[in-house]
Amino acid sequence: MFNKPFSTRQAGVGLIEVLISLLILAGGFLTLTRFQTQITQNQAIAMQRAEATLLANQQMNQLIQQSSVARLTPQSKTAGSIAGVNATYEINWLTVNKSSASPSSFNNNTNCATGCDVQRIDVLVYWNDVTNARNNVSLSRLISLR
């Protein structure tokens, strides 16, 4: 009959090599999926932060306009919740006059004579991001009332 010499060489890929390759490939796809999810989440948070900054700027400009017409009384107020495009925001603001404030509530660049008439306006915007973490944006501005 047929006598073939016995070969000890492997011809082809074994099943274990295929399984290990598939495992490595699956791990790579899982990592890419996790990375894509993180990028999407970071993009949503950046959009929320940009919208919060816009809302803070709008509130600051409104308060500056009011202060140019009449002096703002020192106060702390909340505008309540505002439904934005990307989240629901809470806007707070605080106005402090130089004469009614402690020296530490103004930075060192506001040192002036006793007749100095300066007001500080702080606007804070709070929101919960897509991970339900509490975030905020704050703006401060000093206004000369003379």
SEMARNU-175292 format. One record per atom (N, C-alpha, C, O): residue in one letter; x, y negated, z. Coordinates in nm, 4 decimals, padded with zeros to 6 digits. Each point is the difference from the previous one (the first is absolute). Example, Ala and Ser with C-alpha at 12.3 -4.5 7.8 and 13.67 -1.06 7.14 Angstrom:
["A",[01.3190,00.5690,00.7800]]
["A",[-00.0890,-00.1190,00.0000]]
["A",[00.0900,-00.1200,00.0000]]
["A",[00.1036,00.0019,00.0665]]
["S",[-00.1386,-00.1069,-00.1385]]
["S",[00.0820,-00.1190,00.0060]]
["S",[-00.0770,-00.1090,00.0730]]
["S",[00.0509,-00.1108,00.0169]]
//
This chain:
["M",[00.0804,00.1164,00.0000]]
["M",[-00.0804,-00.1164,00.0000]]
["M",[00.0859,-00.1244,00.0000]]
["M",[00.1166,-00.0008,-00.0397]]
["F",[-00.1801,-00.1023,00.0858]]
["F",[00.0714,-00.1273,-00.0032]]
["F",[00.0764,-00.0206,00.1279]]
["F",[-00.0583,00.0022,00.1084]]
["N",[00.1809,-00.0212,-00.1185]]
["N",[00.0833,-00.0320,00.1157]]
["N",[00.0442,-00.1458,-00.0100]]
["N",[00.0825,-00.0381,-00.0831]]
["K",[-00.1421,-00.0417,00.1729]]
["K",[00.0391,-00.1412,00.0045]]
["K",[00.0914,-00.0179,00.1197]]
["K",[-00.0209,00.0586,00.1062]]
["P",[00.1202,-00.1391,-00.1256]]
["P",[00.0857,-00.0264,00.1156]]
["P",[-00.0782,-00.0818,00.1029]]
["P",[-00.0770,-00.0894,-00.0350]]
["F",[00.0981,00.1210,00.1589]]
["F",[-00.0676,-00.0661,00.1103]]
["F",[00.0622,-00.1380,00.0198]]
["F",[00.1210,-00.0117,00.0192]]
["S",[-00.2058,-00.0954,-00.0241]]
["S",[00.0476,-00.1375,00.0124]]
["S",[-00.0380,-00.0554,00.1365]]
["S",[-00.1143,00.0133,00.0437]]
["T",[00.2084,-00.0738,00.0216]]
["T",[-00.0266,-00.0596,00.1307]]
["T",[-00.0211,-00.1504,-00.0105]]
["T",[-00.0270,-00.0661,00.1003]]
["R",[00.0389,00.0122,-00.2195]]
["R",[-00.0230,-00.1427,-00.0169]]
["R",[-00.1488,-00.0286,-00.0048]]
["R",[-00.0786,00.0781,-00.0535]]
["Q",[00.0411,-00.1938,00.1113]]
["Q",[-00.1400,-00.0411,-00.0003]]
["Q",[-00.0241,-00.0800,-00.1260]]
["Q",[00.0765,-00.0908,-00.0328]]
["A",[-00.1800,00.1237,-00.0357]]
["A",[-00.0353,-00.0721,-00.1216]]
["A",[-00.1296,-00.0765,00.0270]]
["A",[-00.1082,00.0587,-00.0021]]
["G",[00.1190,-00.1905,00.0276]]
["G",[-00.1207,-00.0793,00.0271]]
["G",[00.0015,-00.0560,00.1409]]
["G",[00.0978,00.0126,00.0737]]
["V",[-00.2121,-00.0764,-00.0377]]
["V",[-00.0139,-00.0658,00.1284]]
["V",[-00.0840,00.0889,00.0901]]
["V",[-00.1011,00.0560,-00.0425]]
["G",[00.1435,-00.0441,00.1653]]
["G",[-00.0747,00.0805,00.0944]]
["G",[-00.1166,-00.0787,00.0586]]
["G",[-00.0048,-00.1228,-00.0081]]
["L",[-00.0862,00.1942,00.0654]]
["L",[-00.1199,-00.0597,00.0570]]
["L",[00.0337,-00.0936,00.1161]]
["L",[-00.0658,-00.1028,00.0161]]
["I",[00.1635,00.1347,00.0627]]
["I",[00.0364,-00.0846,00.1136]]
["I",[00.0538,-00.1346,-00.0462]]
["I",[-00.0280,-00.1018,00.0633]]
["E",[00.1052,00.0986,-00.1732]]
["E",[00.0503,-00.1267,-00.0532]]
["E",[-00.1142,-00.0873,-00.0499]]
["E",[00.0030,-00.1217,00.0188]]
["V",[-00.1017,00.1801,-00.0806]]
["V",[-00.1166,-00.0742,-00.0496]]
["V",[-00.0768,-00.0596,00.1178]]
["V",[-00.0414,-00.1158,-00.0059]]
["L",[00.0221,00.1924,00.1118]]
["L",[-00.0729,-00.0487,00.1173]]
["L",[00.0743,-00.1143,00.0691]]
["L",[-00.0625,-00.0970,00.0429]]
["I",[00.1926,00.1072,-00.0319]]
["I",[00.0786,-00.1075,00.0609]]
["I",[-00.0069,-00.1259,-00.0857]]
["I",[-00.0114,-00.1102,00.0536]]
["S",[00.0181,00.1244,-00.1835]]
["S",[-00.0109,-00.1156,-00.0902]]
["S",[-00.1357,-00.0674,00.0139]]
["S",[-00.0085,-00.1228,00.0036]]
["L",[-00.0974,00.2022,00.0042]]
["L",[-00.1344,-00.0561,00.0170]]
["L",[-00.0145,-00.0700,00.1344]]
["L",[-00.0678,-00.1022,00.0094]]
["L",[00.1300,00.1555,00.0935]]
["L",[-00.0044,-00.0615,00.1318]]
["L",[00.0709,-00.1352,-00.0010]]
["L",[-00.0506,-00.0965,00.0573]]
["I",[00.1649,00.0885,-00.1206]]
["I",[00.0734,-00.1268,-00.0106]]
["I",[-00.0805,-00.1012,-00.0805]]
["I",[-00.0080,-00.1169,00.0376]]
["L",[-00.0507,00.1603,-00.1464]]
["L",[-00.0816,-00.0873,-00.0840]]
["L",[-00.1224,-00.0510,00.0761]]
["L",[-00.0339,-00.1179,-00.0100]]
["A",[-00.0320,00.2043,00.0852]]
["A",[-00.1167,-00.0411,00.0790]]
["A",[00.0402,-00.1015,00.1064]]
["A",[-00.0736,-00.0955,00.0247]]
["G",[00.1888,00.1147,00.0384]]
["G",[00.0492,-00.0970,00.0988]]
["G",[00.0247,-00.1357,-00.0637]]
["G",[-00.0308,-00.1032,00.0598]]
["G",[00.0854,00.1021,-00.1788]]
["G",[00.0230,-00.1251,-00.0726]]
["G",[-00.1301,-00.0711,-00.0328]]
["G",[-00.0095,-00.1218,00.0156]]
["F",[-00.0905,00.1959,-00.0608]]
["F",[-00.1297,-00.0606,-00.0300]]
["F",[-00.0672,-00.0528,00.1258]]
["F",[-00.0637,-00.1052,-00.0038]]
["L",[00.0768,00.1759,00.1146]]
["L",[-00.0563,-00.0457,00.1259]]
["L",[00.0665,-00.1300,00.0452]]
["L",[-00.0677,-00.0907,00.0485]]
["T",[00.1983,00.0814,-00.0641]]
["T",[00.0721,-00.1220,00.0350]]
["T",[-00.0433,-00.1166,-00.0880]]
["T",[-00.0194,-00.1110,00.0496]]
["L",[00.0041,00.1350,-00.1792]]
["L",[-00.0458,-00.1051,-00.0918]]
["L",[-00.1411,-00.0469,00.0358]]
["L",[-00.0284,-00.1196,-00.0069]]
["T",[-00.0588,00.2105,00.0443]]
["T",[-00.1362,-00.0353,00.0377]]
["T",[-00.0002,-00.0859,00.1264]]
["T",[-00.0725,-00.0993,00.0076]]
["R",[00.1523,00.1367,00.0900]]
["R",[00.0103,-00.0772,00.1237]]
["R",[00.0571,-00.1389,-00.0285]]
["R",[-00.0459,-00.0989,00.0571]]
["F",[00.1436,00.0914,-00.1432]]
["F",[00.0608,-00.1274,-00.0376]]
["F",[-00.1020,-00.0899,-00.0695]]
["F",[-00.0074,-00.1194,00.0291]]
["Q",[-00.0712,00.1759,-00.1207]]
["Q",[-00.1019,-00.0774,-00.0712]]
["Q",[-00.1068,-00.0521,00.0969]]
["Q",[-00.0469,-00.1129,-00.0142]]
["T",[00.0091,00.1940,00.1115]]
["T",[-00.0971,-00.0426,00.1002]]
["T",[00.0546,-00.1164,00.0815]]
["T",[-00.0725,-00.0956,00.0276]]
["Q",[00.1988,00.1028,00.0108]]
["Q",[00.0624,-00.1080,00.0774]]
["Q",[00.0075,-00.1284,-00.0822]]
["Q",[-00.0234,-00.1084,00.0535]]
["I",[00.0551,00.1184,-00.1809]]
["I",[00.0053,-00.1182,-00.0867]]
["I",[-00.1379,-00.0643,-00.0107]]
["I",[-00.0121,-00.1222,00.0083]]
["T",[-00.0906,00.2024,-00.0264]]
["T",[-00.1368,-00.0521,-00.0100]]
["T",[-00.0413,-00.0685,00.1293]]
["T",[-00.0626,-00.1060,-00.0031]]
["Q",[00.0966,00.1652,00.1158]]
["Q",[-00.0328,-00.0569,00.1305]]
["Q",[00.0733,-00.1330,00.0216]]
["Q",[-00.0599,-00.0964,00.0476]]
["N",[00.1870,00.0906,-00.0817]]
["N",[00.0771,-00.1234,00.0145]]
["N",[-00.0526,-00.1099,-00.0913]]
["N",[00.0015,-00.1174,00.0370]]
["Q",[-00.0478,00.1542,-00.1550]]
["Q",[-00.0572,-00.0983,-00.0914]]
["Q",[-00.1282,-00.0582,00.0585]]
["Q",[-00.0225,-00.1207,-00.0092]]
["A",[-00.0615,00.2041,00.0687]]
["A",[-00.1242,-00.0476,00.0614]]
["A",[00.0299,-00.0945,00.1164]]
["A",[-00.0669,-00.1021,00.0156]]
["I",[00.1670,00.1356,00.0658]]
["I",[00.0369,-00.0858,00.1129]]
["I",[00.0538,-00.1343,-00.0505]]
["I",[-00.0302,-00.1043,00.0580]]
["A",[00.1089,00.1059,-00.1646]]
["A",[00.0536,-00.1241,-00.0569]]
["A",[-00.1131,-00.0880,-00.0537]]
["A",[00.0042,-00.1221,00.0152]]
["M",[-00.1037,00.1823,-00.0769]]
["M",[-00.1145,-00.0767,-00.0497]]
["M",[-00.0780,-00.0611,00.1157]]
["M",[-00.0454,-00.1140,-00.0094]]
["Q",[00.0294,00.1888,00.1189]]
["Q",[-00.0693,-00.0534,00.1166]]
["Q",[00.0784,-00.1157,00.0613]]
["Q",[-00.0586,-00.1008,00.0393]]
["R",[00.1901,00.1149,-00.0311]]
["R",[00.0827,-00.1068,00.0567]]
["R",[-00.0071,-00.1254,-00.0875]]
["R",[-00.0058,-00.1111,00.0528]]
["A",[00.0062,00.1266,-00.1839]]
["A",[-00.0107,-00.1150,-00.0895]]
["A",[-00.1349,-00.0695,00.0168]]
["A",[-00.0071,-00.1229,00.0011]]
["E",[-00.0990,00.2011,00.0119]]
["E",[-00.1329,-00.0588,00.0190]]
["E",[-00.0090,-00.0707,00.1361]]
["E",[-00.0602,-00.1069,00.0100]]
["A",[00.1190,00.1653,00.0933]]
["A",[00.0003,-00.0631,00.1322]]
["A",[00.0781,-00.1312,-00.0028]]
["A",[-00.0407,-00.0976,00.0630]]
["T",[00.1515,00.0946,-00.1351]]
["T",[00.0786,-00.1231,-00.0128]]
["T",[-00.0789,-00.1079,-00.0722]]
["T",[00.0052,-00.1170,00.0380]]
["L",[-00.0780,00.1555,-00.1413]]
["L",[-00.0847,-00.0945,-00.0724]]
["L",[-00.1080,-00.0572,00.0916]]
["L",[-00.0241,-00.1207,-00.0005]]
["L",[-00.0408,00.2062,00.0788]]
["L",[-00.1031,-00.0463,00.0935]]
["L",[00.0589,-00.0935,00.1059]]
["L",[-00.0622,-00.1001,00.0356]]
["A",[00.1813,00.1322,00.0147]]
["A",[00.0658,-00.0854,00.0986]]
["A",[00.0341,-00.1363,-00.0602]]
["A",[-00.0182,-00.1030,00.0648]]
["N",[00.0675,00.1027,-00.1881]]
["N",[00.0309,-00.1267,-00.0679]]
["N",[-00.1250,-00.0836,-00.0214]]
["N",[00.0028,-00.1216,00.0186]]
["Q",[-00.1125,00.1857,-00.0576]]
["Q",[-00.1252,-00.0731,-00.0195]]
["Q",[-00.0473,-00.0634,00.1306]]
["Q",[-00.0411,-00.1161,00.0017]]
["Q",[00.0470,00.1919,00.1074]]
["Q",[-00.0424,-00.0534,00.1296]]
["Q",[00.0936,-00.1122,00.0444]]
["Q",[-00.0463,-00.1011,00.0530]]
["M",[00.1754,00.1169,-00.0734]]
["M",[00.0962,-00.1039,00.0369]]
["M",[-00.0281,-00.1283,-00.0778]]
["M",[-00.0011,-00.1085,00.0583]]
["N",[-00.0215,00.1197,-00.1885]]
["N",[-00.0287,-00.1181,-00.0816]]
["N",[-00.1283,-00.0681,00.0438]]
["N",[-00.0076,-00.1229,00.0009]]
["Q",[-00.0925,00.2000,00.0350]]
["Q",[-00.1260,-00.0570,00.0475]]
["Q",[00.0227,-00.0770,00.1309]]
["Q",[-00.0530,-00.1099,00.0166]]
["L",[00.1306,00.1661,00.0756]]
["L",[00.0278,-00.0676,00.1263]]
["L",[00.0847,-00.1254,-00.0209]]
["L",[-00.0195,-00.1000,00.0690]]
["I",[00.1130,00.1045,-00.1631]]
["I",[00.0816,-00.1183,-00.0291]]
["I",[-00.0867,-00.1105,-00.0576]]
["I",[00.0180,-00.1168,00.0346]]
["Q",[-00.1118,00.1515,-00.1219]]
["Q",[-00.0919,-00.1001,-00.0539]]
["Q",[-00.0837,-00.0614,00.1108]]
["Q",[-00.0210,-00.1213,00.0020]]
["Q",[-00.0268,00.2039,00.0902]]
["Q",[-00.0783,-00.0519,00.1122]]
["Q",[00.0846,-00.0918,00.0870]]
["Q",[-00.0500,-00.1012,00.0490]]
["S",[00.1759,00.1343,-00.0291]]
["S",[00.0857,-00.0822,00.0856]]
["S",[00.0336,-00.1328,-00.0662]]
["S",[00.0303,-00.0970,00.0695]]
["S",[-00.0349,00.0903,-00.2040]]
["S",[00.0275,-00.1266,-00.0669]]
["S",[-00.1191,-00.0949,00.0114]]
["S",[00.0170,-00.1214,-00.0106]]
["V",[-00.1360,00.1746,00.0317]]
["V",[-00.1192,-00.0829,00.0162]]
["V",[-00.0165,-00.0410,00.1466]]
["V",[-00.0227,-00.1171,00.0304]]
["A",[00.0342,00.2129,00.0580]]
["A",[-00.0137,-00.0268,00.1437]]
["A",[00.0941,00.0937,00.0750]]
["A",[00.0311,00.1095,-00.0468]]
["R",[00.0131,-00.1540,00.1627]]
["R",[00.0906,00.0812,00.0807]]
["R",[-00.0714,00.1267,00.0459]]
["R",[-00.1130,-00.0049,00.0486]]
["L",[00.1802,00.1175,-00.0646]]
["L",[-00.0551,00.1267,00.0474]]
["L",[00.0174,00.0082,00.1513]]
["L",[00.1063,-00.0329,00.0527]]
["T",[-00.2091,00.0761,00.0155]]
["T",[00.0126,00.0171,00.1446]]
["T",[00.0744,00.1297,00.0266]]
["T",[-00.0177,00.0975,-00.0730]]
["P",[00.1012,-00.0950,00.1772]]
["P",[00.0704,00.1247,00.0324]]
["P",[-00.1012,00.1095,00.0305]]
["P",[-00.0857,-00.0155,00.0870]]
["Q",[00.0965,00.1238,-00.1579]]
["Q",[-00.0967,00.1077,00.0163]]
["Q",[00.0524,00.1296,-00.0584]]
["Q",[00.1001,00.0030,-00.0716]]
["S",[-00.1697,00.1022,00.1039]]
["S",[00.0267,00.1308,-00.0572]]
["S",[-00.1324,00.0533,-00.0509]]
["S",[-00.0976,00.0065,00.0748]]
["K",[00.0937,00.0315,-00.2010]]
["K",[-00.1256,00.0449,-00.0590]]
["K",[00.0201,00.1251,-00.0824]]
["K",[00.1102,00.0313,-00.0449]]
["T",[-00.2219,00.0400,00.0263]]
["T",[-00.0034,00.1170,-00.0865]]
["T",[-00.1072,-00.0233,-00.1049]]
["T",[-00.1134,-00.0353,00.0324]]
["A",[00.1498,00.0550,-00.1573]]
["A",[-00.0967,-00.0172,-00.1080]]
["A",[-00.0877,00.1235,-00.0150]]
["A",[-00.0970,-00.0017,-00.0758]]
["G",[00.1300,00.1079,00.1468]]
["G",[-00.0767,00.1233,-00.0126]]
["G",[00.0603,00.0902,-00.1059]]
["G",[00.1119,-00.0214,-00.0468]]
["S",[-00.1886,00.1223,00.0103]]
["S",[00.0472,00.0965,-00.0998]]
["S",[-00.0352,-00.0476,-00.1394]]
["S",[-00.1104,-00.0483,-00.0253]]
["I",[00.2056,00.0630,-00.0640]]
["I",[-00.0192,-00.0354,-00.1397]]
["I",[00.0293,00.1240,-00.0834]]
["I",[00.1093,00.0563,00.0070]]
["A",[-00.2073,-00.0146,-00.0855]]
["A",[00.0194,00.1169,-00.0858]]
["A",[00.0770,-00.0437,-00.1239]]
["A",[-00.0499,-00.0772,-00.0818]]
["G",[00.1704,00.1269,00.0695]]
["G",[00.0819,-00.0306,-00.1160]]
["G",[-00.0150,00.1091,-00.1055]]
["G",[-00.0832,00.0898,00.0131]]
["V",[00.1631,-00.0987,-00.1154]]
["V",[-00.0020,00.1001,-00.1065]]
["V",[00.0619,00.1305,00.0488]]
["V",[-00.0469,00.1086,-00.0342]]
["N",[00.1528,-00.1199,00.1145]]
["N",[00.0773,00.1175,00.0405]]
["N",[-00.0217,00.0447,00.1437]]
["N",[00.0367,00.1121,00.0349]]
["A",[-00.0953,-00.1963,00.0493]]
["A",[-00.0198,00.0334,00.1414]]
["A",[-00.0940,-00.1027,00.0616]]
["A",[-00.0428,-00.0945,-00.0664]]
["T",[00.0114,00.1138,00.1934]]
["T",[-00.0753,-00.0983,00.0767]]
["T",[00.0994,-00.0709,00.0909]]
["T",[00.0750,00.0640,00.0737]]
["Y",[-00.0752,-00.1968,-00.0798]]
["Y",[00.0996,-00.0810,00.0690]]
["Y",[-00.0651,-00.0811,00.1114]]
["Y",[-00.1170,-00.0372,-00.0083]]
["E",[00.1951,00.0107,00.1122]]
["E",[-00.0427,-00.0860,00.1098]]
["E",[00.0955,-00.1185,00.0027]]
["E",[00.1215,00.0171,00.0111]]
["I",[-00.1777,-00.1384,-00.0213]]
["I",[00.0822,-00.1211,-00.0047]]
["I",[-00.0130,-00.0747,00.1321]]
["I",[-00.1107,-00.0283,00.0457]]
["N",[00.2246,-00.0033,00.0151]]
["N",[00.0051,-00.0793,00.1235]]
["N",[00.0902,-00.1196,-00.0244]]
["N",[00.0924,00.0067,-00.0811]]
["W",[-00.1193,-00.1169,00.1517]]
["W",[00.0912,-00.1123,-00.0071]]
["W",[00.0069,-00.0707,00.1337]]
["W",[-00.0903,00.0088,00.0832]]
["L",[00.2010,-00.0792,-00.0660]]
["L",[00.0285,-00.0711,00.1236]]
["L",[00.0584,-00.1348,-00.0380]]
["L",[00.0897,-00.0077,-00.0839]]
["T",[-00.1401,-00.0990,00.1453]]
["T",[00.0575,-00.1324,-00.0207]]
["T",[00.0491,-00.0512,00.1348]]
["T",[-00.0699,00.0117,00.1006]]
["V",[00.1891,-00.0680,-00.0989]]
["V",[00.0631,-00.0493,00.1224]]
["V",[00.0584,-00.1374,-00.0288]]
["V",[00.0716,-00.0176,-00.0985]]
["N",[-00.1015,-00.0797,00.1836]]
["N",[00.0600,-00.1328,-00.0115]]
["N",[00.1297,-00.0038,00.0794]]
["N",[00.0128,00.0695,00.1008]]
["K",[00.0831,-00.1494,-00.1447]]
["K",[00.1289,-00.0103,00.0694]]
["K",[-00.0205,-00.0462,00.1440]]
["K",[00.0672,00.0496,00.0904]]
["S",[-00.1575,-00.1424,-00.0679]]
["S",[-00.0190,-00.0518,00.1352]]
["S",[-00.0651,00.1028,00.0924]]
["S",[00.0217,-00.0042,00.1211]]
["S",[-00.1023,00.0977,-00.1769]]
["S",[-00.0689,00.0977,00.0847]]
["S",[00.0738,00.1328,00.0092]]
["S",[-00.0453,00.0917,00.0684]]
["A",[00.1578,-00.0811,-00.1364]]
["A",[00.0697,00.1287,-00.0074]]
["A",[00.1201,00.0023,00.0931]]
["A",[00.0565,-00.1035,00.0353]]
["S",[-00.0206,00.2213,00.0020]]
["S",[00.1257,00.0151,00.0725]]
["S",[00.1131,-00.0139,-00.1005]]
["S",[-00.0204,00.0272,-00.1183]]
["P",[00.1390,-00.0688,00.1615]]
["P",[00.1117,-00.0183,-00.0949]]
["P",[00.0336,00.1268,-00.0777]]
["P",[00.0484,-00.0086,-00.1128]]
["S",[-00.0727,00.1255,00.1704]]
["S",[00.0366,00.1230,-00.0697]]
["S",[-00.0966,00.0346,-00.1120]]
["S",[00.0294,00.0887,-00.0801]]
["S",[-00.1448,-00.1565,00.0719]]
["S",[-00.0946,00.0337,-00.1054]]
["S",[00.0339,-00.0674,-00.1320]]
["S",[-00.0645,00.0269,-00.1013]]
["F",[00.1646,-00.1139,00.1009]]
["F",[00.0497,-00.0619,-00.1223]]
["F",[00.1459,00.0383,-00.0157]]
["F",[00.0697,00.0225,00.0990]]
["N",[-00.0233,-00.0150,-00.2230]]
["N",[00.1407,00.0354,-00.0163]]
["N",[00.0880,-00.1203,00.0299]]
["N",[-00.0506,-00.1108,00.0175]]
["N",[00.1797,00.1310,-00.0116]]
["N",[00.0930,-00.1047,00.0422]]
["N",[00.0122,-00.1134,-00.1002]]
["N",[00.0549,-00.1050,00.0335]]
["N",[-00.1039,00.1225,-00.1548]]
["N",[00.0103,-00.1045,-00.1007]]
["N",[-00.1056,-00.1079,00.0170]]
["N",[00.0003,-00.0976,-00.0751]]
["T",[-00.0908,00.1121,00.1716]]
["T",[-00.1056,-00.0991,00.0165]]
["T",[00.0291,-00.0972,00.1131]]
["T",[-00.0908,-00.0677,00.0483]]
["N",[00.2168,00.0599,-00.0053]]
["N",[00.0353,-00.0971,00.1034]]
["N",[-00.0111,-00.1397,-00.0592]]
["N",[00.0607,-00.0307,-00.1026]]
["C",[-00.1387,-00.0527,00.1685]]
["C",[-00.0157,-00.1365,-00.0474]]
["C",[-00.0299,-00.0885,00.1194]]
["C",[-00.0085,00.0478,00.1132]]
["A",[-00.0071,-00.1747,-00.1381]]
["A",[-00.0238,-00.0945,00.1092]]
["A",[-00.1335,00.0308,00.0670]]
["A",[-00.0777,00.0820,-00.0490]]
["T",[00.0525,-00.1473,00.1595]]
["T",[-00.1225,00.0277,00.0761]]
["T",[-00.1244,-00.0346,-00.0802]]
["T",[-00.1076,00.0519,00.0295]]
["G",[00.1188,-00.1372,-00.1294]]
["G",[-00.1155,-00.0361,-00.0809]]
["G",[-00.0257,00.0961,-00.1142]]
["G",[-00.0838,-00.0275,-00.0859]]
["C",[00.1538,00.1388,00.0832]]
["C",[-00.0147,00.0986,-00.1068]]
["C",[-00.1400,00.0603,00.0019]]
["C",[-00.0495,00.0406,00.1052]]
["D",[-00.0126,-00.0353,-00.2197]]
["D",[-00.1360,00.0521,-00.0092]]
["D",[00.0001,00.1155,-00.1006]]
["D",[-00.0181,-00.0212,-00.1199]]
["V",[00.0384,00.1423,00.1694]]
["V",[00.0158,00.1170,-00.0851]]
["V",[-00.1015,00.1057,00.0423]]
["V",[-00.0331,00.0138,00.1177]]
["Q",[-00.0143,00.0589,-00.2152]]
["Q",[-00.0921,00.1098,00.0281]]
["Q",[00.0505,00.1249,-00.0696]]
["Q",[00.0465,-00.0057,-00.1139]]
["R",[-00.0559,00.1197,00.1834]]
["R",[00.0364,00.1277,-00.0589]]
["R",[-00.1275,00.0772,-00.0278]]
["R",[-00.0907,00.0065,00.0831]]
["I",[00.0860,00.0518,-00.2021]]
["I",[-00.1132,00.0846,-00.0373]]
["I",[00.0539,00.1394,-00.0284]]
["I",[00.0913,00.0168,-00.0808]]
["D",[-00.1477,00.0822,00.1470]]
["D",[00.0349,00.1406,-00.0220]]
["D",[-00.1227,00.0707,-00.0563]]
["D",[-00.1103,-00.0143,00.0528]]
["V",[00.1295,00.0895,-00.1588]]
["V",[-00.1071,00.0814,-00.0576]]
["V",[00.0476,00.1445,00.0003]]
["V",[00.1087,00.0312,-00.0486]]
["L",[-00.1915,00.0563,00.1040]]
["L",[00.0320,00.1433,00.0044]]
["L",[-00.1114,00.0780,-00.0676]]
["L",[-00.1181,-00.0261,00.0230]]
["V",[00.1563,00.1215,-00.1060]]
["V",[-00.0957,00.0870,-00.0683]]
["V",[00.0344,00.1427,00.0375]]
["V",[00.1136,00.0439,-00.0179]]
["Y",[-00.2127,00.0292,00.0705]]
["Y",[00.0175,00.1395,00.0410]]
["Y",[-00.0828,00.0905,-00.0899]]
["Y",[-00.1055,-00.0399,-00.0491]]
["W",[00.1538,00.1623,00.0278]]
["W",[-00.0756,00.1014,-00.0719]]
["W",[00.0579,00.1374,00.0306]]
["W",[00.1133,00.0122,00.0466]]
["N",[-00.1920,00.0902,-00.0733]]
["N",[00.0465,00.1383,00.0095]]
["N",[00.0297,00.0483,-00.1410]]
["N",[-00.0838,-00.0118,-00.0894]]
["D",[00.2046,00.0666,00.0696]]
["D",[00.0375,00.0441,-00.1341]]
["D",[-00.0545,00.1397,-00.0288]]
["D",[-00.0786,00.0542,00.0777]]
["V",[00.1212,00.0035,-00.1902]]
["V",[-00.0526,00.1302,-00.0434]]
["V",[00.0370,00.1125,00.0944]]
["V",[-00.0644,00.1050,-00.0004]]
["T",[00.1685,-00.1255,00.0824]]
["T",[00.0374,00.1009,00.0988]]
["T",[-00.0639,-00.0291,00.1359]]
["T",[00.0297,00.0666,00.0993]]
["N",[-00.1181,-00.1672,-00.0962]]
["N",[-00.0699,-00.0458,00.1197]]
["N",[00.0943,-00.0638,00.1020]]
["N",[-00.0323,-00.0068,00.1186]]
["A",[00.1476,-00.0393,-00.1640]]
["A",[00.0933,-00.0731,00.0859]]
["A",[-00.0382,-00.1478,-00.0017]]
["A",[-00.0400,-00.0528,-00.1038]]
["R",[00.0523,-00.0136,00.2181]]
["R",[-00.0353,-00.1418,00.0129]]
["R",[00.1145,-00.0851,-00.0539]]
["R",[00.1147,00.0161,00.0416]]
["N",[-00.1458,-00.1063,-00.1336]]
["N",[00.0988,-00.0883,-00.0620]]
["N",[-00.0433,-00.1442,00.0188]]
["N",[-00.1165,-00.0276,00.0284]]
["N",[00.2110,-00.0644,-00.0443]]
["N",[-00.0357,-00.1412,00.0047]]
["N",[00.0953,-00.0825,-00.0831]]
["N",[00.1140,00.0385,-00.0262]]
["V",[-00.1648,-00.1539,-00.0143]]
["V",[00.0784,-00.1025,-00.0680]]
["V",[-00.0221,-00.1266,00.0809]]
["V",[-00.1134,-00.0315,00.0363]]
["S",[00.2205,-00.0415,-00.0077]]
["S",[-00.0161,-00.1255,00.0745]]
["S",[00.0730,-00.1128,-00.0719]]
["S",[00.1101,00.0179,-00.0520]]
["L",[-00.1740,-00.1338,00.0506]]
["L",[00.0572,-00.1210,-00.0571]]
["L",[-00.0035,-00.1081,00.1065]]
["L",[-00.0969,-00.0091,00.0754]]
["S",[00.2010,-00.0731,-00.0677]]
["S",[00.0047,-00.1131,00.0916]]
["S",[00.0439,-00.1225,-00.0769]]
["S",[00.0850,00.0071,-00.0888]]
["R",[-00.1442,-00.1192,00.1242]]
["R",[00.0373,-00.1240,-00.0651]]
["R",[-00.0067,-00.1143,00.1000]]
["R",[-00.0922,-00.0068,00.0813]]
["L",[00.1891,-00.0820,-00.0873]]
["L",[00.0014,-00.1206,00.0820]]
["L",[-00.0476,-00.1160,-00.0858]]
["L",[00.0425,-00.0159,-00.1145]]
["I",[-00.1316,-00.0653,00.1717]]
["I",[-00.0576,-00.1132,-00.0740]]
["I",[00.0215,-00.1263,00.0816]]
["I",[-00.0287,-00.0050,00.1196]]
["S",[00.0796,-00.0957,-00.1869]]
["S",[00.0114,-00.1312,00.0641]]
["S",[-00.1356,-00.0684,-00.0082]]
["S",[-00.0598,-00.0074,-00.1073]]
["L",[00.0114,-00.0423,00.2199]]
["L",[-00.1328,-00.0599,00.0040]]
["L",[00.0047,-00.1529,-00.0119]]
["L",[-00.0984,-00.0679,00.0297]]
["R",[00.2098,00.0157,-00.0720]]
["R",[00.0111,-00.1457,-00.0170]]
["R",[-00.0284,-00.0403,-00.1397]]
["R",[00.0048,-00.1187,-00.0322]]
//
